[in-house]
């Protein structure tokens, strides 16, 4: 599907217009960056805690538990990616 001529013209005009962020926008971007960094660091601690917790459970050292966790993790990953892709399409 090709974009219409009007859409191309609007895109070109938007491209030629200089972007001037205001102080509020810069402050919001800084806050978002700090929040994303905090989320990544918190994720590391959650991952480590969950890893240590599962490591202490004897059942998780069996081959069936390892395969089960692999399949469940893969299934959840595919589901989450499909949900994200569906949201991008809207």
GUGU-978595 format. One record per atom (N, C-alpha, C): atom name; z, x, y; residue in one letter. Coordinates in steps of 0.02 Angstrom, whole numbers, always signed. Layout:
node a = CA	zz = Z	xx = X	yy = Y	r = A
...
REM end
This chain:
node a = N	zz = +0	xx = +42	yy = -58	r = X
node a = CA	zz = +0	xx = +0	yy = +0	r = X
node a = C	zz = +0	xx = +44	yy = +62	r = X
node a = N	zz = -50	xx = +38	yy = +103	r = X
node a = CA	zz = -56	xx = +79	yy = +164	r = X
node a = C	zz = -19	xx = +46	yy = +222	r = X
node a = N	zz = +13	xx = +86	yy = +264	r = X
node a = CA	zz = +47	xx = +58	yy = +322	r = X
node a = C	zz = -4	xx = +32	yy = +373	r = X
node a = N	zz = +16	xx = -18	yy = +410	r = X
node a = CA	zz = -29	xx = -47	yy = +460	r = X
node a = C	zz = -36	xx = +1	yy = +519	r = X
node a = N	zz = -87	xx = -11	yy = +559	r = X
node a = CA	zz = -99	xx = +30	yy = +618	r = X
node a = C	zz = -42	xx = +24	yy = +667	r = X
node a = N	zz = -15	xx = -36	yy = +673	r = X
node a = CA	zz = +41	xx = -47	yy = +720	r = X
node a = C	zz = +102	xx = -6	yy = +698	r = X
node a = N	zz = +116	xx = -5	yy = +634	r = X
node a = CA	zz = +173	xx = +33	yy = +609	r = X
node a = C	zz = +163	xx = +108	yy = +621	r = X
node a = N	zz = +102	xx = +132	yy = +613	r = X
node a = CA	zz = +88	xx = +203	yy = +625	r = X
node a = C	zz = +97	xx = +218	yy = +700	r = X
node a = N	zz = +74	xx = +173	yy = +743	r = X
node a = CA	zz = +83	xx = +184	yy = +815	r = X
node a = C	zz = +157	xx = +185	yy = +834	r = X
node a = N	zz = +196	xx = +139	yy = +806	r = X
node a = CA	zz = +268	xx = +138	yy = +820	r = X
node a = C	zz = +301	xx = +202	yy = +796	r = X
node a = N	zz = +281	xx = +226	yy = +739	r = X
node a = CA	zz = +309	xx = +288	yy = +713	r = X
node a = C	zz = +292	xx = +347	yy = +758	r = X
node a = N	zz = +231	xx = +350	yy = +782	r = X
node a = CA	zz = +210	xx = +405	yy = +827	r = X
node a = C	zz = +248	xx = +403	yy = +893	r = X
node a = N	zz = +258	xx = +343	yy = +920	r = X
node a = CA	zz = +295	xx = +336	yy = +982	r = X
node a = C	zz = +367	xx = +358	yy = +971	r = X
node a = N	zz = +397	xx = +338	yy = +915	r = X
node a = CA	zz = +466	xx = +357	yy = +900	r = X
node a = C	zz = +471	xx = +432	yy = +890	r = X
node a = N	zz = +420	xx = +463	yy = +862	r = X
node a = CA	zz = +420	xx = +535	yy = +851	r = X
node a = C	zz = +415	xx = +572	yy = +917	r = X
node a = N	zz = +377	xx = +545	yy = +964	r = X
node a = CA	zz = +368	xx = +579	yy = +1028	r = X
node a = C	zz = +427	xx = +569	yy = +1076	r = X
node a = N	zz = +468	xx = +517	yy = +1063	r = X
node a = CA	zz = +525	xx = +504	yy = +1107	r = X
node a = C	zz = +580	xx = +555	yy = +1092	r = X
node a = N	zz = +605	xx = +589	yy = +1143	r = X
node a = CA	zz = +658	xx = +638	yy = +1131	r = X
node a = C	zz = +723	xx = +604	yy = +1111	r = X
node a = N	zz = +758	xx = +635	yy = +1065	r = X
node a = CA	zz = +822	xx = +608	yy = +1041	r = X
node a = C	zz = +878	xx = +638	yy = +1083	r = X
node a = N	zz = +917	xx = +596	yy = +1114	r = X
node a = CA	zz = +973	xx = +619	yy = +1155	r = X
node a = C	zz = +1038	xx = +589	yy = +1129	r = X
node a = N	zz = +1074	xx = +624	yy = +1087	r = X
node a = CA	zz = +1136	xx = +596	yy = +1061	r = X
node a = C	zz = +1189	xx = +596	yy = +1116	r = X
node a = N	zz = +1230	xx = +544	yy = +1117	r = X
node a = CA	zz = +1284	xx = +542	yy = +1165	r = X
node a = C	zz = +1347	xx = +571	yy = +1133	r = X
node a = N	zz = +1400	xx = +577	yy = +1173	r = X
node a = CA	zz = +1462	xx = +609	yy = +1148	r = X
node a = C	zz = +1493	xx = +568	yy = +1092	r = X
node a = N	zz = +1488	xx = +501	yy = +1097	r = X
node a = CA	zz = +1518	xx = +459	yy = +1046	r = X
node a = C	zz = +1483	xx = +469	yy = +979	r = X
node a = N	zz = +1417	xx = +475	yy = +980	r = X
node a = CA	zz = +1379	xx = +485	yy = +919	r = X
node a = C	zz = +1396	xx = +553	yy = +888	r = X
node a = N	zz = +1404	xx = +604	yy = +929	r = X
node a = CA	zz = +1422	xx = +670	yy = +904	r = X
node a = C	zz = +1492	xx = +668	yy = +874	r = X
node a = N	zz = +1538	xx = +631	yy = +904	r = X
node a = CA	zz = +1606	xx = +626	yy = +878	r = X
node a = C	zz = +1605	xx = +589	yy = +811	r = X
node a = N	zz = +1565	xx = +537	yy = +805	r = X
node a = CA	zz = +1559	xx = +500	yy = +742	r = X
node a = C	zz = +1530	xx = +544	yy = +687	r = X
node a = N	zz = +1480	xx = +585	yy = +704	r = X
node a = CA	zz = +1451	xx = +629	yy = +654	r = X
node a = C	zz = +1501	xx = +681	yy = +630	r = X
node a = N	zz = +1542	xx = +705	yy = +677	r = X
node a = CA	zz = +1593	xx = +754	yy = +659	r = X
node a = C	zz = +1645	xx = +722	yy = +613	r = X
node a = N	zz = +1664	xx = +660	yy = +628	r = X
node a = CA	zz = +1712	xx = +624	yy = +586	r = X
node a = C	zz = +1684	xx = +611	yy = +517	r = X
node a = N	zz = +1621	xx = +593	yy = +513	r = X
node a = CA	zz = +1588	xx = +582	yy = +448	r = X
node a = C	zz = +1586	xx = +647	yy = +408	r = X
node a = N	zz = +1570	xx = +702	yy = +441	r = X
node a = CA	zz = +1568	xx = +766	yy = +407	r = X
node a = C	zz = +1637	xx = +785	yy = +379	r = X
node a = N	zz = +1689	xx = +775	yy = +418	r = X
node a = CA	zz = +1757	xx = +790	yy = +395	r = X
node a = C	zz = +1776	xx = +744	yy = +337	r = X
node a = N	zz = +1758	xx = +680	yy = +342	r = X
node a = CA	zz = +1774	xx = +633	yy = +288	r = X
node a = C	zz = +1737	xx = +651	yy = +224	r = X
node a = N	zz = +1674	xx = +672	yy = +229	r = X
node a = CA	zz = +1636	xx = +692	yy = +170	r = X
node a = C	zz = +1666	xx = +755	yy = +139	r = X
node a = N	zz = +1687	xx = +802	yy = +180	r = X
node a = CA	zz = +1718	xx = +862	yy = +154	r = X
node a = C	zz = +1784	xx = +845	yy = +118	r = X
node a = N	zz = +1823	xx = +801	yy = +148	r = X
node a = CA	zz = +1886	xx = +779	yy = +116	r = X
node a = C	zz = +1872	xx = +744	yy = +50	r = X
node a = N	zz = +1819	xx = +705	yy = +48	r = X
node a = CA	zz = +1801	xx = +670	yy = -14	r = X
node a = C	zz = +1781	xx = +719	yy = -69	r = X
node a = N	zz = +1744	xx = +770	yy = -51	r = X
node a = CA	zz = +1725	xx = +821	yy = -101	r = X
node a = C	zz = +1786	xx = +858	yy = -127	r = X
node a = N	zz = +1830	xx = +878	yy = -82	r = X
node a = CA	zz = +1891	xx = +914	yy = -103	r = X
node a = C	zz = +1936	xx = +870	yy = -145	r = X
node a = N	zz = +1943	xx = +807	yy = -126	r = X
node a = CA	zz = +1984	xx = +761	yy = -165	r = X
node a = C	zz = +1954	xx = +750	yy = -234	r = X
node a = N	zz = +1887	xx = +747	yy = -237	r = X
node a = CA	zz = +1854	xx = +740	yy = -301	r = X
node a = C	zz = +1867	xx = +798	yy = -348	r = X
node a = N	zz = +1872	xx = +858	yy = -320	r = X
node a = CA	zz = +1888	xx = +917	yy = -361	r = X
node a = C	zz = +1957	xx = +909	yy = -392	r = X
node a = N	zz = +2005	xx = +887	yy = -353	r = X
node a = CA	zz = +2073	xx = +879	yy = -380	r = X
node a = C	zz = +2077	xx = +822	yy = -430	r = X
node a = N	zz = +2041	xx = +768	yy = -419	r = X
node a = CA	zz = +2040	xx = +713	yy = -467	r = X
node a = C	zz = +2008	xx = +736	yy = -532	r = X
node a = N	zz = +1952	xx = +772	yy = -527	r = X
node a = CA	zz = +1917	xx = +797	yy = -586	r = X
node a = C	zz = +1963	xx = +844	yy = -625	r = X
node a = N	zz = +1997	xx = +889	yy = -590	r = X
node a = CA	zz = +2041	xx = +937	yy = -624	r = X
node a = C	zz = +2099	xx = +901	yy = -658	r = X
node a = N	zz = +2128	xx = +853	yy = -623	r = X
node a = CA	zz = +2184	xx = +815	yy = -652	r = X
node a = C	zz = +2163	xx = +776	yy = -713	r = X
node a = N	zz = +2106	xx = +744	yy = -709	r = X
node a = CA	zz = +2081	xx = +706	yy = -767	r = X
node a = C	zz = +2064	xx = +752	yy = -825	r = X
node a = N	zz = +2035	xx = +809	yy = -809	r = X
node a = CA	zz = +2019	xx = +858	yy = -861	r = X
node a = C	zz = +2082	xx = +881	yy = -897	r = X
node a = N	zz = +2134	xx = +898	yy = -859	r = X
node a = CA	zz = +2197	xx = +921	yy = -889	r = X
node a = C	zz = +2230	xx = +866	yy = -929	r = X
node a = N	zz = +2227	xx = +805	yy = -903	r = X
node a = CA	zz = +2257	xx = +748	yy = -939	r = X
node a = C	zz = +2222	xx = +736	yy = -1005	r = X
node a = N	zz = +2156	xx = +735	yy = -1004	r = X
node a = CA	zz = +2119	xx = +724	yy = -1066	r = X
node a = C	zz = +2126	xx = +784	yy = -1114	r = X
node a = N	zz = +2136	xx = +843	yy = -1086	r = X
node a = CA	zz = +2146	xx = +902	yy = -1128	r = X
node a = C	zz = +2212	xx = +898	yy = -1167	r = X
node a = N	zz = +2260	xx = +862	yy = -1140	r = X
node a = CA	zz = +2325	xx = +857	yy = -1174	r = X
node a = C	zz = +2324	xx = +804	yy = -1229	r = X
node a = N	zz = +2274	xx = +761	yy = -1231	r = X
node a = CA	zz = +2269	xx = +710	yy = -1284	r = X
node a = C	zz = +2233	xx = +741	yy = -1344	r = X
node a = N	zz = +2265	xx = +740	yy = -1401	r = X
node a = CA	zz = +2238	xx = +773	yy = -1461	r = X
node a = C	zz = +2173	xx = +741	yy = -1484	r = X
node a = N	zz = +2166	xx = +675	yy = -1476	r = X
node a = CA	zz = +2106	xx = +640	yy = -1498	r = X
node a = C	zz = +2043	xx = +667	yy = -1463	r = X
node a = N	zz = +2050	xx = +688	yy = -1401	r = X
node a = CA	zz = +1992	xx = +711	yy = -1362	r = X
node a = C	zz = +1963	xx = +776	yy = -1387	r = X
node a = N	zz = +1996	xx = +809	yy = -1435	r = X
node a = CA	zz = +1971	xx = +871	yy = -1463	r = X
node a = C	zz = +1929	xx = +859	yy = -1526	r = X
node a = N	zz = +1922	xx = +797	yy = -1546	r = X
node a = CA	zz = +1883	xx = +781	yy = -1606	r = X
node a = C	zz = +1810	xx = +772	yy = -1586	r = X
node a = N	zz = +1765	xx = +787	yy = -1633	r = X
node a = CA	zz = +1693	xx = +779	yy = -1616	r = X
node a = C	zz = +1674	xx = +707	yy = -1597	r = X
node a = N	zz = +1703	xx = +657	yy = -1629	r = X
node a = CA	zz = +1686	xx = +588	yy = -1612	r = X
node a = C	zz = +1705	xx = +572	yy = -1540	r = X
node a = N	zz = +1762	xx = +597	yy = -1517	r = X
node a = CA	zz = +1783	xx = +585	yy = -1448	r = X
node a = C	zz = +1737	xx = +620	yy = -1398	r = X
node a = N	zz = +1716	xx = +680	yy = -1416	r = X
node a = CA	zz = +1670	xx = +717	yy = -1372	r = X
node a = C	zz = +1603	xx = +681	yy = -1366	r = X
node a = N	zz = +1576	xx = +658	yy = -1422	r = X
node a = CA	zz = +1513	xx = +621	yy = -1421	r = X
node a = C	zz = +1521	xx = +555	yy = -1383	r = X
node a = N	zz = +1577	xx = +521	yy = -1395	r = X
node a = CA	zz = +1590	xx = +458	yy = -1362	r = X
node a = C	zz = +1595	xx = +467	yy = -1286	r = X
node a = N	zz = +1630	xx = +519	yy = -1265	r = X
node a = CA	zz = +1635	xx = +531	yy = -1193	r = X
node a = C	zz = +1568	xx = +551	yy = -1163	r = X
node a = N	zz = +1527	xx = +587	yy = -1201	r = X
node a = CA	zz = +1460	xx = +605	yy = -1177	r = X
node a = C	zz = +1417	xx = +542	yy = -1167	r = X
node a = N	zz = +1418	xx = +497	yy = -1216	r = X
node a = CA	zz = +1377	xx = +436	yy = -1210	r = X
node a = C	zz = +1403	xx = +389	yy = -1156	r = X
node a = N	zz = +1468	xx = +382	yy = -1151	r = X
node a = CA	zz = +1497	xx = +339	yy = -1099	r = X
node a = C	zz = +1481	xx = +368	yy = -1030	r = X
node a = N	zz = +1491	xx = +433	yy = -1022	r = X
node a = CA	zz = +1476	xx = +465	yy = -958	r = X
node a = C	zz = +1402	xx = +460	yy = -939	r = X
node a = N	zz = +1359	xx = +469	yy = -988	r = X
node a = CA	zz = +1287	xx = +463	yy = -975	r = X
node a = C	zz = +1268	xx = +391	yy = -957	r = X
node a = N	zz = +1298	xx = +343	yy = -991	r = X
node a = CA	zz = +1284	xx = +273	yy = -977	r = X
node a = C	zz = +1307	xx = +253	yy = -907	r = X
node a = N	zz = +1366	xx = +274	yy = -887	r = X
node a = CA	zz = +1391	xx = +259	yy = -820	r = X
node a = C	zz = +1348	xx = +293	yy = -768	r = X
node a = N	zz = +1326	xx = +354	yy = -781	r = X
node a = CA	zz = +1283	xx = +390	yy = -734	r = X
node a = C	zz = +1217	xx = +354	yy = -724	r = X
node a = N	zz = +1185	xx = +333	yy = -778	r = X
node a = CA	zz = +1122	xx = +297	yy = -773	r = X
node a = C	zz = +1131	xx = +232	yy = -735	r = X
node a = N	zz = +1185	xx = +195	yy = -751	r = X
node a = CA	zz = +1199	xx = +132	yy = -716	r = X
node a = C	zz = +1208	xx = +144	yy = -641	r = X
node a = N	zz = +1247	xx = +195	yy = -622	r = X
node a = CA	zz = +1260	xx = +208	yy = -551	r = X
node a = C	zz = +1196	xx = +228	yy = -515	r = X
node a = N	zz = +1155	xx = +270	yy = -546	r = X
node a = CA	zz = +1092	xx = +290	yy = -514	r = X
node a = C	zz = +1045	xx = +230	yy = -506	r = X
node a = N	zz = +1042	xx = +187	yy = -556	r = X
node a = CA	zz = +1000	xx = +127	yy = -550	r = X
node a = C	zz = +1025	xx = +81	yy = -494	r = X
node a = N	zz = +1090	xx = +74	yy = -488	r = X
node a = CA	zz = +1118	xx = +33	yy = -433	r = X
node a = C	zz = +1101	xx = +63	yy = -365	r = X
node a = N	zz = +1106	xx = +129	yy = -358	r = X
node a = CA	zz = +1089	xx = +162	yy = -296	r = X
node a = C	zz = +1015	xx = +155	yy = -280	r = X
node a = N	zz = +973	xx = +162	yy = -330	r = X
node a = CA	zz = +901	xx = +155	yy = -319	r = X
node a = C	zz = +883	xx = +83	yy = -300	r = X
node a = N	zz = +918	xx = +36	yy = -329	r = X
node a = CA	zz = +906	xx = -34	yy = -312	r = X
node a = C	zz = +925	xx = -48	yy = -240	r = X
node a = N	zz = +980	xx = -18	yy = -216	r = X
node a = CA	zz = +1001	xx = -26	yy = -146	r = X
node a = C	zz = +951	xx = +6	yy = -99	r = X
node a = N	zz = +922	xx = +62	yy = -118	r = X
node a = CA	zz = +873	xx = +97	yy = -77	r = X
node a = C	zz = +810	xx = +54	yy = -68	r = X
node a = N	zz = +794	xx = +15	yy = -119	r = X
node a = CA	zz = +735	xx = -26	yy = -117	r = X
node a = C	zz = +740	xx = -86	yy = -70	r = X
node a = N	zz = +801	xx = -105	yy = -53	r = X
node a = CA	zz = +811	xx = -164	yy = -10	r = X
node a = C	zz = +796	xx = -150	yy = +62	r = X
REM end
